[in-house]
């Protein structure tokens, strides 16, 4: 069986590599894009099963990129999980784990929390 592919779009290279390493250990294929402005193109080319998307990035925000992806029939059905350092874990819990209809994870998150959220939202 082909491993599920996760696209991680985050301008923090070190965090991206750490998350990707953990995902690969959990038998996921990973693609990293550290330039938010290239996130749309990378998603269209990579055709991931799920996208982990930072909210605050230079040039294009996570919500802007998510809106672009949802407008394209080829990427509209890909689940997106936002990663953000702008909220606290308590706020995640109070919001039921969603921002604007998207699940989200507050940074810093444990790698186990990230894995559990991915498993919950992968189709």
C-alpha positions in Angstrom: 0.0 0.0 0.0 1.3 3.5 -0.9 2.1 5.7 2.1 -0.1 8.8 2.6 1.6 12.0 1.4 1.7 15.0 3.7 2.6 18.5 2.4 4.0 20.7 5.1 3.9 24.4 4.2 5.8 26.4 6.9 8.4 29.1 6.7 10.3 27.7 9.7 12.7 25.3 8.1 13.9 23.7 11.3 10.4 23.0 12.5 9.4 21.6 9.0 12.3 19.2 9.0 11.6 18.0 12.6 7.9 17.4 11.8 8.8 15.7 8.4 11.3 13.4 10.2 8.6 12.3 12.7 6.0 11.8 9.9 8.5 9.7 7.9 9.1 7.6 11.0 5.4 7.1 11.1 5.4 5.8 7.5 4.1 9.0 5.8 5.7 10.4 2.7 6.4 14.1 3.2 6.9 17.1 1.0 8.2 20.4 2.5 7.6 23.8 1.1 9.2 26.7 3.1 8.0 29.5 0.8 4.3 30.2 1.3 4.1 31.9 -2.1 5.0 28.5 -3.7 2.6 26.5 -1.6 -0.2 26.5 -4.2 2.1 25.3 -7.0 3.7 22.7 -4.7 0.2 21.4 -3.6 -0.9 21.2 -7.3 2.2 19.2 -8.3 2.6 17.0 -5.2 -1.1 16.1 -4.8 -0.8 15.4 -1.1 -3.4 13.5 1.0 -3.3 16.2 3.6 -1.7 19.6 4.1 -0.2 21.0 7.3 -0.3 24.8 6.7 1.3 27.6 8.8 -1.0 30.6 9.3 1.6 33.4 9.4 4.1 33.4 6.6 5.7 36.1 4.5 4.1 36.9 1.1 1.0 34.8 1.5 -0.9 33.9 4.7 -2.2 30.4 5.4 -5.8 31.4 5.1 -5.2 33.0 1.7 -3.4 29.9 0.5 -6.2 27.7 1.9 -8.8 29.7 0.0 -6.8 29.4 -3.3 -6.6 25.6 -2.8 -10.3 25.3 -2.1 -11.1 27.2 -5.3 -9.2 24.7 -7.4 -11.2 21.4 -8.1 -7.9 19.5 -8.2 -7.0 20.5 -4.6 -10.4 21.4 -3.1 -10.9 18.1 -1.3 -7.4 17.9 0.3 -7.8 18.2 4.1 -5.9 21.2 5.6 -4.7 21.5 9.2 -3.5 24.9 10.2 -0.4 25.3 12.4 -0.1 28.5 14.4 2.0 30.1 17.0 -0.6 32.9 17.4 -2.9 31.0 19.8 -2.5 29.1 23.0 -3.4 25.4 23.4 -6.3 26.5 25.7 -7.7 28.6 22.8 -7.5 25.6 20.5 -9.5 23.6 23.1 -12.0 26.4 23.6 -12.6 26.7 19.8 -13.1 22.9 19.5 -9.9 22.7 17.6 -11.1 24.6 14.5 -10.4 28.1 12.9 -12.7 29.1 10.1 -13.9 25.5 9.6 -10.3 24.1 9.5 -8.7 22.1 12.3 -5.7 23.7 13.8 -2.8 23.0 16.1 -1.1 25.5 18.3 2.6 25.7 18.2 4.6 24.5 19.9 2.8 21.2 19.7 4.1 17.8 20.6 4.9 15.6 17.7 2.4 13.1 19.1 -0.4 15.8 19.0 0.5 16.5 15.3 0.4 12.8 14.5 -3.0 12.3 16.2 -4.5 15.3 14.4 -3.3 14.0 11.1 -4.7 10.5 11.7 -8.0 12.0 12.7 -8.3 14.1 9.5 -6.8 11.9 6.8 -9.4 10.4 4.5 
